[in-house]
Amino acid sequence: MRFGAAVLRSYEDPFAVEEVMLNAGPAAGEILVRIAGCGMCRTDLAVRRSAGRSPLPAVLGHEGAGVVVETGGPDTGLSPGDPVVLSFDSCGHCRSCLGAAPAYCDRFAALNLFGGRSEHASRFTDATGGTLAPRWFGQSSFAEYAMVPARNAVLVDASLPLELLGPLGCGFLTGAGAVLNSFGAGPGDTVVVLGAGAVGLAAVMAATASGAAAVAVDLNAERLALAEKFNATALHAASADLPGRIQRLTGGGARFALDTTGSARLINDALRALRPTGRLGLVARLHTALPLEPGTLDRGRTISHICEGDAVPALLIPRLTGLWEAGLFPFDQLIRTYPLADINEAERDCDLGRVVKPVLVP
């Protein structure tokens, strides 16, 4: 079959929306999905800075949602017509996957970032038969259709706005999962969120939905106003004595902090703002050594990386849609939709901070 997709052919060039070819149907354990919408994530755009580790040309996109068109057999547990949200890939067989921690799959980087599954890779080509990289995050969903391992797909209710649900598979899942799963935040807790982008604002919404208090830290006044709209206390990242301000706001320190910025200064500020035994989670990828200032880990404070919100997508995504239906997780207010043909405009708006979460609609 032939269909439209956004192809990235070099690390410097814009996306090109062109015709691609899928030369075979779903194999066992796979599904073919007609994409209703796909979020654009910073991880997609980071391919440009991957120093060649993420192979090109490729169809990116890993926050897809759509309708099952065809399945590779009854073992997928899905049927044509089923609405699904697509999430990250995992092997399903390693110790982490068997232990309900697919985000820490032994093959996570290989499957999602650096080439994807090699099985049946040659069936996906451009219109001239030229090879495209194996699917990105198990999806390659900047396209009209995506061939996906059924393991990546989460069945959702048909009454939901399917074209908006894709970011629940990664960006919103990461922020909300960190709060709900990794931290287990609840009434009486305070969660400090550094960076009020898509991941950070999802964390803010999840904190308030769980009954915890949220403090949002950012440089962008519009993003801070959004955080306040979602019931967070907003602090400018350049505030004098930021740790002291947070400690005074929280009666001695926050229990949890989540960094989405990768800023060494803010990470150290967050550690100093924690109460004894407080925890800081990192979700942004660090590109340089992280210097920790003396005393920041005193009194039982801890710091760790959190991948994909410690989520089992089939459990967390329905929880998030349920919170949305109850008016407690209004993620749709962060989304602006773009036609797939306008993917380069969406990327520019994302880079310039004009939009929190672009969603591309084929």
VEXZANU-388810 format. One record per residue (C-alpha): residue number from 1; x, y, z. Coordinates in Angstrom, 2 decimals. Layout:
<sites>
SITE, num, x, y, z
SITE, NUM, X, Y, Z
...
</sites>
This chain:
<sites>
SITE, num, x, y, z
SITE, 1, 0.00, 0.00, 0.00
SITE, 2, 1.04, 3.61, -0.61
SITE, 3, 0.36, 6.47, 1.78
SITE, 4, 1.68, 9.87, 2.83
SITE, 5, 4.33, 10.32, 5.51
SITE, 6, 6.76, 12.98, 6.71
SITE, 7, 10.29, 11.79, 5.93
SITE, 8, 13.41, 13.25, 7.52
SITE, 9, 16.23, 12.65, 5.05
SITE, 10, 19.07, 14.51, 6.76
SITE, 11, 19.76, 15.94, 10.19
SITE, 12, 19.72, 19.52, 8.85
SITE, 13, 16.92, 19.53, 6.25
SITE, 14, 13.21, 20.09, 6.85
SITE, 15, 10.75, 17.20, 6.82
SITE, 16, 9.44, 16.23, 3.37
SITE, 17, 5.86, 14.97, 3.15
SITE, 18, 5.98, 12.32, 0.45
SITE, 19, 4.58, 8.99, -0.60
SITE, 20, 5.95, 5.87, 1.09
SITE, 21, 5.27, 2.19, 0.54
SITE, 22, 4.43, -0.71, 2.80
SITE, 23, 5.10, -3.88, 0.88
SITE, 24, 3.49, -6.44, 3.21
SITE, 25, 0.69, -6.70, 5.75
SITE, 26, 1.01, -7.25, 9.50
SITE, 27, 3.16, -10.14, 10.67
SITE, 28, 2.19, -12.18, 13.71
SITE, 29, 1.82, -9.90, 16.73
SITE, 30, 1.51, -6.74, 14.65
SITE, 31, -1.31, -4.36, 13.76
SITE, 32, -1.77, -1.83, 10.98
SITE, 33, -3.18, 1.44, 12.32
SITE, 34, -4.72, 4.35, 10.42
SITE, 35, -3.34, 7.38, 12.28
SITE, 36, -5.86, 9.92, 13.55
SITE, 37, -3.26, 12.20, 15.13
SITE, 38, 0.34, 12.12, 16.31
SITE, 39, 1.98, 14.39, 18.87
SITE, 40, 5.34, 15.98, 18.16
SITE, 41, 7.76, 15.32, 21.02
SITE, 42, 11.14, 16.87, 21.80
SITE, 43, 12.58, 13.37, 21.41
SITE, 44, 11.55, 13.39, 17.75
SITE, 45, 13.34, 16.70, 17.21
SITE, 46, 16.42, 15.53, 19.15
SITE, 47, 17.16, 13.16, 16.26
SITE, 48, 18.72, 16.19, 14.56
SITE, 49, 21.34, 16.24, 17.34
SITE, 50, 21.87, 12.48, 17.57
SITE, 51, 25.30, 12.58, 15.91
SITE, 52, 24.21, 9.93, 13.44
SITE, 53, 23.07, 7.40, 16.04
SITE, 54, 19.44, 7.55, 14.88
SITE, 55, 19.49, 6.31, 11.26
SITE, 56, 18.09, 8.33, 8.38
SITE, 57, 16.13, 8.62, 6.17
SITE, 58, 13.31, 7.87, 8.57
SITE, 59, 9.68, 8.48, 9.37
SITE, 60, 9.65, 9.73, 12.95
SITE, 61, 6.66, 10.20, 15.28
SITE, 62, 5.98, 8.22, 18.44
SITE, 63, 2.84, 9.72, 19.98
SITE, 64, 0.33, 8.21, 17.59
SITE, 65, -3.32, 7.30, 18.02
SITE, 66, -5.64, 5.81, 15.49
SITE, 67, -7.87, 2.95, 14.39
SITE, 68, -6.80, -0.64, 13.78
SITE, 69, -7.19, -1.51, 10.10
SITE, 70, -5.70, -5.01, 10.02
SITE, 71, -4.16, -7.42, 12.51
SITE, 72, -1.55, -10.14, 12.28
SITE, 73, -3.82, -12.71, 13.86
SITE, 74, -6.01, -13.30, 16.91
SITE, 75, -3.09, -13.23, 19.33
SITE, 76, -2.91, -9.45, 19.06
SITE, 77, -6.04, -9.13, 21.20
SITE, 78, -7.27, -6.38, 18.88
SITE, 79, -9.70, -6.20, 15.96
SITE, 80, -10.21, -3.94, 12.95
SITE, 81, -12.07, -0.82, 14.03
SITE, 82, -10.56, -0.71, 17.52
SITE, 83, -9.37, 2.78, 18.59
SITE, 84, -5.88, 2.65, 20.10
SITE, 85, -3.19, 4.87, 21.59
SITE, 86, 0.36, 3.88, 20.64
SITE, 87, 3.21, 3.95, 23.14
SITE, 88, 6.90, 3.01, 23.30
SITE, 89, 8.32, -0.31, 22.16
SITE, 90, 9.70, -3.06, 24.43
SITE, 91, 10.79, -6.64, 23.91
SITE, 92, 8.33, -8.28, 26.32
SITE, 93, 10.84, -10.96, 27.33
SITE, 94, 13.62, -9.44, 29.43
SITE, 95, 13.64, -9.26, 33.22
SITE, 96, 12.33, -5.67, 33.25
SITE, 97, 9.48, -6.38, 30.86
SITE, 98, 8.48, -9.49, 32.77
SITE, 99, 8.63, -7.42, 35.95
SITE, 100, 6.07, -4.89, 34.64
SITE, 101, 8.77, -2.26, 33.96
SITE, 102, 8.81, -2.06, 30.14
SITE, 103, 10.37, 1.43, 30.17
SITE, 104, 13.55, -0.23, 31.45
SITE, 105, 13.54, -2.96, 28.80
SITE, 106, 17.02, -4.28, 28.03
SITE, 107, 16.46, -3.31, 24.38
SITE, 108, 14.75, 0.04, 24.97
SITE, 109, 17.39, 2.19, 23.25
SITE, 110, 17.82, -0.20, 20.32
SITE, 111, 14.09, -0.65, 19.73
SITE, 112, 13.04, 2.95, 20.17
SITE, 113, 15.94, 5.23, 19.33
SITE, 114, 18.62, 3.53, 17.29
SITE, 115, 17.08, 1.55, 14.51
SITE, 116, 13.99, -0.19, 15.75
SITE, 117, 13.09, -3.81, 15.14
SITE, 118, 15.07, -5.32, 12.30
SITE, 119, 12.37, -7.90, 11.48
SITE, 120, 10.63, -7.14, 8.18
SITE, 121, 12.45, -3.80, 7.90
SITE, 122, 12.78, -4.01, 4.10
SITE, 123, 9.02, -3.86, 3.58
SITE, 124, 8.94, -0.10, 4.43
SITE, 125, 10.40, 2.04, 1.63
SITE, 126, 9.98, 5.35, -0.12
SITE, 127, 8.12, 5.58, -3.43
SITE, 128, 11.25, 4.68, -5.41
SITE, 129, 11.99, 1.60, -3.32
SITE, 130, 14.69, 3.33, -1.29
SITE, 131, 15.20, 2.01, 2.22
SITE, 132, 13.72, 3.85, 5.19
SITE, 133, 15.03, 3.28, 8.69
SITE, 134, 13.15, 0.66, 10.74
SITE, 135, 10.27, 2.12, 12.66
SITE, 136, 10.89, 4.82, 15.24
SITE, 137, 9.68, 3.92, 18.77
SITE, 138, 7.84, 0.99, 17.23
SITE, 139, 5.59, 3.41, 15.32
SITE, 140, 6.93, 5.92, 12.76
SITE, 141, 3.57, 7.64, 13.10
SITE, 142, 4.20, 10.97, 11.33
SITE, 143, 2.20, 9.26, 8.62
SITE, 144, -1.26, 8.24, 7.49
SITE, 145, -0.64, 4.63, 8.60
SITE, 146, 1.73, 2.86, 10.98
SITE, 147, 2.68, -0.81, 11.38
SITE, 148, 2.99, -1.40, 15.11
SITE, 149, 3.69, -4.28, 17.49
SITE, 150, 0.36, -4.94, 19.20
SITE, 151, 2.26, -4.80, 22.48
SITE, 152, 2.62, -1.03, 21.94
SITE, 153, -1.10, -0.39, 21.43
SITE, 154, -3.60, 0.43, 24.18
SITE, 155, -7.32, 0.04, 23.48
SITE, 156, -9.33, 3.15, 24.42
SITE, 157, -12.98, 4.09, 24.49
SITE, 158, -14.44, 5.04, 21.12
SITE, 159, -16.15, 8.10, 22.61
SITE, 160, -12.81, 9.82, 23.31
SITE, 161, -11.30, 12.45, 20.92
SITE, 162, -8.89, 9.98, 19.31
SITE, 163, -6.93, 12.55, 17.28
SITE, 164, -5.83, 14.23, 20.55
SITE, 165, -4.88, 11.14, 22.55
SITE, 166, -1.46, 10.33, 21.04
SITE, 167, 0.61, 12.39, 23.54
SITE, 168, -0.76, 10.15, 26.30
SITE, 169, 1.59, 7.51, 24.88
SITE, 170, 4.80, 9.40, 25.74
SITE, 171, 5.02, 13.08, 26.76
SITE, 172, 1.96, 13.32, 28.98
SITE, 173, 2.51, 9.74, 30.16
SITE, 174, 6.05, 10.67, 31.25
SITE, 175, 5.08, 13.69, 33.33
SITE, 176, 1.95, 12.21, 34.84
SITE, 177, 3.56, 8.82, 35.41
SITE, 178, 6.46, 10.36, 37.31
SITE, 179, 4.00, 11.90, 39.76
SITE, 180, 1.49, 9.06, 40.00
SITE, 181, 3.79, 6.04, 39.65
SITE, 182, 7.35, 7.02, 40.54
SITE, 183, 6.50, 9.40, 43.36
SITE, 184, 3.08, 8.09, 44.36
SITE, 185, 2.25, 11.67, 45.32
SITE, 186, -0.93, 12.38, 47.25
SITE, 187, -2.59, 14.70, 49.76
SITE, 188, -0.08, 16.46, 51.99
SITE, 189, 2.75, 16.20, 49.44
SITE, 190, 4.24, 18.99, 47.36
SITE, 191, 5.69, 18.35, 43.89
SITE, 192, 8.07, 20.95, 42.45
SITE, 193, 8.13, 20.81, 38.64
SITE, 194, 11.07, 22.41, 36.87
SITE, 195, 10.05, 23.34, 33.33
SITE, 196, 6.46, 24.01, 32.29
SITE, 197, 6.47, 22.32, 28.91
SITE, 198, 4.31, 19.39, 27.89
SITE, 199, 5.93, 16.93, 30.33
SITE, 200, 6.08, 19.43, 33.16
SITE, 201, 2.50, 20.64, 32.81
SITE, 202, 1.28, 17.04, 32.66
SITE, 203, 3.10, 16.52, 35.96
SITE, 204, 1.42, 19.61, 37.41
SITE, 205, -2.01, 18.35, 36.37
SITE, 206, -1.30, 14.89, 37.76
SITE, 207, -0.11, 16.34, 41.07
SITE, 208, -3.25, 18.40, 41.58
SITE, 209, -5.42, 15.48, 40.43
SITE, 210, -3.79, 13.31, 43.09
SITE, 211, -4.48, 15.86, 45.83
SITE, 212, -0.86, 17.03, 46.09
SITE, 213, 0.24, 20.66, 45.85
SITE, 214, 2.28, 21.69, 42.81
SITE, 215, 4.93, 24.37, 42.34
SITE, 216, 5.93, 25.15, 38.73
SITE, 217, 9.26, 26.79, 37.86
SITE, 218, 9.95, 28.25, 34.42
SITE, 219, 11.36, 31.31, 32.63
SITE, 220, 8.35, 31.73, 30.34
SITE, 221, 5.56, 33.90, 31.77
SITE, 222, 2.91, 32.33, 29.52
SITE, 223, 3.86, 28.83, 30.63
SITE, 224, 3.77, 29.91, 34.28
SITE, 225, 0.29, 31.37, 33.72
SITE, 226, -0.80, 27.99, 32.31
SITE, 227, 0.60, 26.25, 35.38
SITE, 228, -1.40, 28.61, 37.60
SITE, 229, -4.49, 27.79, 35.57
SITE, 230, -3.91, 24.16, 36.57
SITE, 231, -3.72, 25.18, 40.26
SITE, 232, 0.06, 25.30, 40.65
SITE, 233, 2.02, 27.99, 42.44
SITE, 234, 4.24, 29.62, 39.81
SITE, 235, 7.84, 30.74, 40.43
SITE, 236, 10.16, 32.36, 37.94
SITE, 237, 13.28, 30.28, 37.40
SITE, 238, 15.50, 33.35, 37.86
SITE, 239, 14.02, 34.18, 41.28
SITE, 240, 16.53, 35.08, 43.96
SITE, 241, 17.01, 32.27, 46.50
SITE, 242, 14.70, 29.88, 44.67
SITE, 243, 15.32, 27.00, 47.15
SITE, 244, 14.51, 29.27, 50.08
SITE, 245, 11.30, 30.46, 48.47
SITE, 246, 10.21, 26.86, 47.87
SITE, 247, 11.08, 25.86, 51.42
SITE, 248, 9.01, 28.74, 52.81
SITE, 249, 6.09, 27.90, 50.52
SITE, 250, 6.13, 24.26, 51.55
SITE, 251, 6.74, 24.59, 55.27
SITE, 252, 10.28, 23.27, 55.25
SITE, 253, 10.77, 21.72, 51.83
SITE, 254, 9.02, 19.77, 49.09
SITE, 255, 8.77, 15.99, 49.23
SITE, 256, 9.24, 15.56, 45.48
SITE, 257, 10.75, 17.46, 42.56
SITE, 258, 10.74, 16.65, 38.86
SITE, 259, 13.25, 18.22, 36.48
SITE, 260, 12.35, 18.43, 32.79
SITE, 261, 15.02, 21.01, 31.88
SITE, 262, 18.42, 19.33, 32.24
SITE, 263, 19.70, 22.57, 33.84
SITE, 264, 22.44, 21.86, 36.39
SITE, 265, 21.61, 25.04, 38.29
SITE, 266, 17.93, 24.18, 38.60
SITE, 267, 18.72, 20.57, 39.53
SITE, 268, 20.90, 21.77, 42.42
SITE, 269, 18.25, 24.31, 43.44
SITE, 270, 15.63, 21.57, 43.46
SITE, 271, 17.76, 19.30, 45.65
SITE, 272, 18.28, 22.12, 48.17
SITE, 273, 14.51, 22.77, 48.15
SITE, 274, 13.67, 19.19, 49.19
SITE, 275, 12.78, 18.19, 52.71
SITE, 276, 14.82, 15.41, 54.38
SITE, 277, 14.41, 12.12, 52.46
SITE, 278, 12.94, 14.04, 49.52
SITE, 279, 13.33, 12.72, 45.99
SITE, 280, 14.30, 14.43, 42.75
SITE, 281, 13.42, 12.71, 39.47
SITE, 282, 15.11, 13.59, 36.17
SITE, 283, 13.41, 13.07, 32.83
SITE, 284, 15.47, 15.32, 30.55
SITE, 285, 18.55, 13.77, 28.98
SITE, 286, 21.78, 15.25, 30.32
SITE, 287, 24.43, 16.01, 27.69
SITE, 288, 27.26, 16.99, 30.05
SITE, 289, 28.49, 15.95, 33.47
SITE, 290, 26.18, 17.00, 36.30
SITE, 291, 28.04, 18.77, 39.12
SITE, 292, 26.22, 18.39, 42.45
SITE, 293, 26.95, 21.09, 44.98
SITE, 294, 28.10, 20.11, 48.49
SITE, 295, 25.25, 19.22, 50.81
SITE, 296, 22.58, 18.72, 48.15
SITE, 297, 22.27, 14.99, 48.91
SITE, 298, 22.47, 15.37, 52.69
SITE, 299, 19.74, 14.07, 55.02
SITE, 300, 18.54, 11.24, 52.82
SITE, 301, 17.74, 13.20, 49.68
SITE, 302, 17.91, 11.10, 46.51
SITE, 303, 18.16, 11.72, 42.78
SITE, 304, 17.32, 9.27, 39.99
SITE, 305, 16.34, 9.14, 36.34
SITE, 306, 12.73, 8.30, 35.46
SITE, 307, 11.98, 6.79, 32.05
SITE, 308, 8.49, 7.01, 30.52
SITE, 309, 6.96, 7.76, 33.91
SITE, 310, 7.68, 4.20, 35.14
SITE, 311, 4.52, 3.38, 33.21
SITE, 312, 2.86, 0.25, 32.02
SITE, 313, 0.99, 2.06, 29.23
SITE, 314, -1.99, -0.32, 29.25
SITE, 315, -2.57, 0.64, 32.90
SITE, 316, -1.68, 4.33, 32.97
SITE, 317, -3.29, 5.51, 29.72
SITE, 318, -6.81, 4.42, 30.76
SITE, 319, -6.21, 6.05, 34.13
SITE, 320, -5.32, 9.33, 32.43
SITE, 321, -8.32, 9.25, 30.10
SITE, 322, -10.51, 8.59, 33.14
SITE, 323, -9.04, 11.62, 34.89
SITE, 324, -9.64, 13.68, 31.74
SITE, 325, -13.29, 12.60, 31.61
SITE, 326, -13.61, 13.64, 35.27
SITE, 327, -12.19, 17.09, 34.45
SITE, 328, -9.01, 16.47, 36.46
SITE, 329, -6.42, 16.07, 33.69
SITE, 330, -7.27, 18.63, 30.95
SITE, 331, -4.38, 17.72, 28.65
SITE, 332, -6.36, 18.82, 25.60
SITE, 333, -5.81, 22.43, 26.67
SITE, 334, -2.10, 22.04, 25.88
SITE, 335, -2.63, 20.86, 22.30
SITE, 336, -2.67, 22.70, 18.98
SITE, 337, -3.39, 20.63, 15.88
SITE, 338, -1.63, 21.00, 12.52
SITE, 339, -2.18, 19.19, 9.22
SITE, 340, 0.62, 16.70, 8.61
SITE, 341, 1.58, 18.82, 5.58
SITE, 342, 2.46, 21.65, 8.02
SITE, 343, 4.94, 19.56, 10.04
SITE, 344, 7.77, 22.06, 9.53
SITE, 345, 5.60, 24.90, 10.85
SITE, 346, 4.77, 22.73, 13.87
SITE, 347, 8.47, 22.11, 14.47
SITE, 348, 9.25, 25.84, 14.28
SITE, 349, 6.44, 26.70, 16.68
SITE, 350, 7.64, 24.01, 19.06
SITE, 351, 11.24, 25.28, 18.94
SITE, 352, 10.10, 28.86, 19.53
SITE, 353, 7.82, 27.93, 22.43
SITE, 354, 4.68, 29.09, 20.61
SITE, 355, 2.91, 25.81, 21.31
SITE, 356, 3.11, 23.38, 24.22
SITE, 357, 2.15, 20.21, 22.33
SITE, 358, 1.74, 20.15, 18.55
SITE, 359, -0.40, 17.29, 17.21
SITE, 360, -0.19, 16.42, 13.52
SITE, 361, -3.38, 15.25, 11.82
SITE, 362, -2.93, 13.33, 8.53
</sites>
